[in-house]
Amino acid sequence: MQEKQKYTSYEDFAANYKLDVPENFNFSFDVLDKLAEDPDALAMIHVDPDGRREEYSFGYFKEQSCRLANALQSRGVKKGDRVMLILYRRVEFWSAMLALHRIGAVPIPSPSLLTRKDIRERVNYANITTFICEDSIVERVEAVRSECPGLRTLVQVDGQSSPDGWELWETMLADGSEDYPRPDDAPGGDDPLLIFFSSGTTGMPKMVLHNHTYPYSHYTTAAYWHDLEPGDIHLTVSDTGWGKCLWGKFYGQWMAGAVVFVWDFRGKFVPAELLQLMADHKITTFCAPPTVYRFLVREDLAGYNLSSLRHCSTAGELLNHSVFYAWKEATGQSIYEGYGQTETTLQVATMPFMEPRPSSIGRPVPGWDIVLLGDDGKPVPRGEEGEICIRMHTDHGNNGVYGLFDSYMDEPEKTAAAKVDGYYHTGDKAWEDEDGYFWFMGRTDDLIKSSGYRIGPFEVESALVSHDAVVEAAVTGVPDPVRGQAIKATVVLGSSYEPSDHLTRELQDHVKKITAPYKYPRVIKYVDELPKTISGKIKRAEIRTEDEKKFSA
């Protein structure tokens, strides 16, 4: 495995850092089995929904994954089969993923919020043959099972009994041998590893296919962006149904020698519970989306002993200035931002040897040749907005970029639309300052064109949430006969505030003071909650669609 090097500056990092991916790399054989040579070495600390803490070793995960791989193969699961997993934050999720990597079957981690309709559509769309889920999910699968003729193997985790046609996890493990030597034709390298359903806000989500080199690319995520050292206890807040789980609770963290901390909470997120957990279990490094930090800084942080915490990071959407400074004042820790997509690993980041600039996503990660392209397809000068694009190469597999997705599975036309003329087009806009820091503006469709200005939603949202009354905000454009578009803010207020004309004027004046006056929201709508995807991203497209209907009526 790669050894962590010390860098003194971004320039040093960019010039000298390089991933050295082994040939035919397979995470289970090349990383897990090596770590399990010390079978008692601590891999994971797990806290279940009742608050019980358990510790799991690398030896445990090797044995469990070998047993499951043998058991699944004996039931006909083979290389290339597609397997849906819905397992919350259960330890079995990691065992299942590792077992499937050994076989070469292709896991599709999926969120627990999927409805019966979602499950039916995705199973048939992806030609899924095997389903592994917790007992609480079984009813949903059973309800649509007759409409999913391709399903052959069904595995239930937990519970004392299962419906006809299902097998219990523990029964299967008892059938499987704990010995699974690496076969001569072992999966690895450019072979399919896993599929994510992208969290699209419209239409059927795309199937994002990654190959077996994908986990290795996350070494950069963990060792450098998360700044992990051997023995660190790292907590990333993410459900196992999303790519962020694999960014922060799995591959890179183990490669960097850290212990993965998993909190399997169910139901509504309670900020105070998370803070108490971090204090009680002496979390050393922490990563969460900006939404989580926004809730945490509203708590009395002085009431929690976070003295073990030494490094914090965030990704998903932009971090608001006010949250950055409130967190730093309370904990002494800066928050290091990063950027990537379901289709990639970490592309742009603020590393520990860089000075964080709040709301900047940082600078390009070595190995990712980032170019900002204008509407004419040419690179834009510094200071001008452009689409974040990745220049692809052909000197090794996967377009020459480790961590970049192979394709949108079974949809060559969508792949061709995203990978054009030697570039992968992210669909995201940013600009680069004079020091090389990137500033994210939003999805191409999210930009607002008002009175000749092009305005990204995040700067206005950041200004709004810096006001004590605002918990969350989504900024969009609405049709305006004079300006083309006017800025609209959809706002969630704190529990002690009520909507009023006076508050609307106060928020508008507040934005004018924080950012350029022409960016203030001329329309403010108060709601109890924002529309979001099941991955927690704001569905601005849904707000725009509703407004277009309203304003065109």
N, C-alpha and C positions, 0 to 999 in steps of 0.2 A: 504494500500500500504506500501511497505517497506520504512523504514526510513534510511537516509544516515548516516553512521558512519564515524568517523574520524580515519584514520590509520596513524601511524608514519613511517612505513617501509613496505617493501614487505613481510617480515617475519610475521609481525603483520597481514597484510591483508590475507596472505595465511592460517594462522592458525585460524583466527576468522571470516572471511567473509563467509556467506552462503545465498543462495537464499531461500526464504520462499514462495513457490508458493502456492496460495490458491487452494483448491480442485475445480475441474471443472472450472478452470479459463477461463474467456472470457473477452477480453480487453474492448469491448464496454460496457458491463454491469458492470464490476468490476472496471474499471478505468475511462472511459469517463463519465459514468453516475454519478460517485462519484464526479469527478471534476466539473461537471455541476450543482452540488448542489449550487455552486456560479455561476449562469448563466452568469454573466458579466465578469468573470475572463478571462484574455487574453490568448488565445491558440496559435494564429498565426498572424504574420505580413506577408502580401503577397504583392509583387511588380509585377505588370503585365508587359507584353512585351512593353507597352508604358510608363513604369516608374511610374504608379499610385500605390500608397500605400493604402492598405485596412487592417483593423484589424478585426479579427474574434474571437469570444468568444467560450468557451466550451458549453455554452447554444445553440449557433448557430449550432455547430456540432452535438449536441444531437438531436435537432429538425430536422435538415436536414437528418440525418441518419435514424431516426425513420420514417419520411415520405417516404423516398426512400425504406426502408425495407418493409413497408406496401404495397407500390405501386408495387414493384417487386413481392411480394408474390401473390398479386391479379392477376398478369399476369402469374402465374405458376412457378415462380422461387422458388426452394425449396432447402432444406438441401442436400448438396452433389453435386448440380449442379456446373459446372465449368464455370466461367465467365471471359472473357478476357477484360482487361482495357487498353486503350491507351489514356492517358489524359494529356500528357506533365506534367507540374508542376502546374496544375490548382487546385483550392480549391476543385473542385468536386471530385478529386481523393481521398482525405481523407474522404469525405462524403460517397462515394461509398464503400470504404474499410470497414468503420465502419458499414454501412448498411448490407453488406454481412456477416460480423462477427455475427451480430444479427440473421440473418437467418440460418447461417451455410452453405451457399453457399460458393464455394471455388474460390476466385479471383486469376487471373493469371496476375499480373502487367507486362506490355510489353512495349518495347521502341517504340518511334514514328518513328524510322528509318526502321521498318519492311516493306518489299516490299509486293506487292500483292501475290507473290509466297510464301513468308514467312508466311503471314496470312493464306492462304489456307492450307498450310502444317500443321501449328500449330493447327488451329481450328479442323481439321480432326484427327490429331494425338492425341490430348488431349480430343477429344469428347466434345468440348465446345458448350454449348447451348445458351449462352447469350453474347452479345458484347456491351460494353459501350465505346464510343469514342468521341473525338472532331469532329466537323463538317468537319475539313480539312482531316480527316482520312476516312470519310464515302465513298468517291469515290473508295478507294482501296478495301474496304470490298465489296462494290457493284459489283466491277469488278469480284470477285470470289465467290460471294454469291451463285450462282447456282451450284457451285461445293462443297458447304458445306451444305449438307442436314440436318445436326444436329442442325443448328442454328434456334432458335425459337423466341428469344426476342432480339430486336435491339434498342439501345438507343443512340440518338445523343445529345451531349452537345453543346450548342450555335447554332447560325444560326436561321433564320426566318422560314425556311421550311425544310422538310426532304423527302427523297424518300419514295415510298410506302413500307409499312412494318416496317418503323422506327417510333419511338416515340420521341418527344422532351423531354428533361430532365425536363424543367420547367412544362410542362403539367403533367408529371408523378408525380412530387412533389405535385402539387396542388390536386392530387387525393388521396394522402396518408395522413393518420392520423399522428399527431405529438406524439401520445401516442403508445409506443411499450413496454409493460411490459414483464419482463423476463418470458418465458414460463417454465413449469415444465420440459420439455425435451430440454431445451436450449442447444445449442452446447457449448462445452468447453473441457478442459483437453486434452485428447488424440485424440479428434475428429480432422479431417482434417481442417486446417485453410487456407492455401494458397499454391500455387505452383509457383515456379520460373523455367523458362527455363534457364538452365545453359548456360554460354557463352562459349561453347566449340568451339575450333578452327577448328575441323574437324567433319564431320557427323552431324546428327540431334542432337540438344541439348537435354540433359536429362531433365525430369521433376522432380524437387526437391520438395518433399512434406514435409511441416512443420505442426505441430499440434498447438493447441491453447495455449500451454505453451511457444511457441516461443517468443511472445512479451515480456513476463516477463523477459526472459533471457537478453533482451536488457536494462534492468535497470542498469546492470553492465556497459554496453557500455557507457551509458549517465552519470550516477552519478559519476563514477570513472574514466574511460578513458577520457571522455570529461570534467570531473570535474565540472559538472553542479550544480548550486545552484538555488533555487527559484528566478525567475525574470530574470535570464540570457536570453540573446537573442542569440540563437544558429543558425549558418548557416553551413549546410553541402552541399557541391557542388555535386549534383547527380540528375540524371533524375529519374522520378517516375517509369520507366520501369525496374529498377535494385534493387537488394537487398540492396545496400548501402543507398538508400532512406529510407528504413525501419530501417536501423542502425542509421541514423542521422537526420531524419526529422519527426519522428512519435512517436513510442511507448515509448522508453526509455526517450526521452526528456520530454514528458508530465508527465511521472511517476516521473521524477526528479524535476518537478515544473518549467521547463524552457518554454520559448516562442519559438516556431519554426519559423524561418525566411525562407521564400520561395521566390526565385527570378525566375520568369517564363520567362527567356530569351529564345529567339528563334534564330536560325541561328548560325553564327560563334561566338565562345567564344572570347571576347575582355578583356584581363587582366585589362586594365585601368578602364573599366566600373565596374568590380567586386570590385576593390580597392575603387573607388569612392562610390559605394553602401555600402561597409563596413564602410566607414567613415561617410557617411550621416546618416546611420541608427544605428550607434553606436553598431555594432556587438561586443559581449563580448567573444564568444567562436566560434572557426572556425575549420572545418575539410574538407580536400580536398585531392584528390589523388596527388602523387608526381608530375605528369605532370603539374598540375595547379600551384603548388609552383614554378616549374621551370620557368614558364612564368611570374609569379608575381615578382620574384627577378630580372628579366630583366627590370622591370619598375623603375622609380625614386620613390622609396618608401617614401622618405623624403617629397614628395609632397602631401602625404595623411595623414590625422589625424586619426591614428589608436590607439589613446590613450585609447579607451574603451576596446581594445582587451587584454584579460588576459590569454587565454589558446588556444593552437593550436595542432592539431593532424592530422595524415595521415595514409592511408592504401591503398592497391591495388597493388602496387609494391614497391620496396625499394626506400627510400629517399637518394639521393646523398649527400655525405658529404658537398660538396661545397654549395648546396642549403640550407642545415641545417644552416651552419654558416653565409651565406649571409642574410637569413631571421632573424636570431637571432641578427646580428649586426644592421640591419635596424629597427627591431621592439622591440628588447629586449626579444622576446619570443622564447623559445625552441619549437621544434616540436616533439610530442610524437607519436611514431609509434605503429601500432597494426597489428594483423594478424587474418584473418578468411576466410571463404569461403561462397559461396552460400549455402552450406550444413550445415553451422554452424552459430553461433554468434561469438562474440569475444573470441578467444582461447588463444592468447598470446598478451601481450601488455606492453608498458612502461607507468606506472601510474604516477600521479603527485608527489607522494612521493618517486619516483625512479629517479635516475640520468640518463637522456637520453644518450644513446650511439649511435651516428649517424650510421644508416644502420642496427642496431640491432632492431628486432621486439619486444624485451622485454622478459618477463618471463611469464610462464603459469598463466592464470586466474583461481582463485579458482573455483572448479567445473568441470574443464577440466583436466583430468589425461593424460598429454601429455608424450608420450614415443617416442624416436627416435630409429627406428628399422633398422638394417642392412639387407643386401640381404638374410641373413640366417634366418631372422625373429626374431633375438634376439636383445635386447637393446645394443646400441653401447656406448663405454666410452665417457666421455666428451672430446671435441676436435676433434671427428671423425664425419663425416657426416652420417646422417641416414634419413629415411623417417619419416615425422611428422605423428604420429599415435595417436589415442585417445583410451585409454582403456575404454571399455564399462562395465557397471554394470547392475544388474537386480533388484535393491532395489526399483526402481520406474519406471514409464513408459519411453518409448523412449530410451531403452537400458541404462537407468540410468543416462542420461546426458541431462539436460535442454538446449535446443537450438540446439541439434543435429537433423538433418533431420530424418524423419521416414523411407522414402524409395525413390527410383526413381520410381515414379508413373507408375504403369502398366508394370514395367520391373524388375521382381524379380531376373532375372539372373544378371543384372547390380548391383542391391543392394547387392546380395550375393558376387559379386566380390570385392565390396568396404568394406563390413563388414565381416571380416574373422577372425576366431579363437579368438573372443573377442575384436578385434580392428577394428576401422574405419580407413582405409588407405586414407590419403589425396592426395597422389601422389606428395607431395611437399617435398623437401629436405632441411635440416638445420643442423647446428651443435651448440653445447652448450659450452660456455666458462666456465672458472673456477669459475665464480661468478653466474652461472645459467642463463645468458642472451643467448637468441637464435639468431642465425644469419642465415637468409634465403638465400638459394642458388638457388632456382628455381624449376620448375617442373622437375620431374625425367627425362623426355625426353629432357629437355633443357641443361642438364649438358654436358660439352664437355670433351672428353677423348683425350688428346694430350701428346704424348711422356711419357706416364705413369702417367701423372697428370690428376686429375679430377677437372675441372674448372667450377665454376658457372658463368653465364653471367653477373650478377648484379655488381660484383666488377669491371669488365672491363668497363661496361657501365657507372658506376659511375665515373671512372677515365676519360673517354672520355668527359662526359658532364661537367666536371670541367674545360674544356678548353673553352675559350670564343667563339670559332668558332662553337661549337656543341650545337644544341638545343635538339636533341634526338638521341639515338643510340640503336640499337638492335644487340646483339652479339650472334653468332651461330658458329657451327663447320662446316667446309667443308672437304670433303675427301682429305687426303694427303698421298702419298705413303710411306713416311718416318715416319711421326708422328702419323699416323692413322687418326687424324683430326687436321686441322689448325684452328686457331681462325680468324673469319671474323667479321668485324663490318660494319653494314649498317647504314649510318649516314645521318642525316638531318642537314644542316648548317644554321647558322644565315643569315639574308638577306644581310649583308655586306661582306659575304665571298663567294669565288668561289673555286670549286674543282681544285686541282693541285697536281702534284707529290711532290712539296715542302710541301704543307699542309699535305699530307699523311705521309711523313717522320716526320713532326713536331708532328702530333698526335701520331704516334707510339712512338716517344721519350718521349712524355708527359706521356703516359701510363706506360712506363718503369720506370719513376721517381715516379709515384704515387703508383704503385703496383709492385708485383714481375715481373721482366723483362720477364720471360717465358710466361707471360699472355698477352703480347702485341699482337694486331691484325696484322697478316701477310698480311691479305687482307682487304682493306677498299673500300667500294662501296658507292657512294654518290647518294642519292635519294631526291626527293621533299617531300615525306611523307612515313611513315612506314605503312605496312599493319596492320590493327587492326580489332578486333571484334567490333560489334556495341556497346559493353560496353566500348570500348576504350583500351582494352588490346592488347599488341603487339602480332601479330600472327607469332611467331618465327618458328612454324611448317611449315607455308607457305613458308617462306624464305628458310628453310632447303630443302623442297621438290623441289623448283626451282633449288637450287644449286646441289642437287643430280642428277637431269635430265641433268644439264649443264656439270657436271664433269664426268658423266657416258657416255656421248654422244661420 
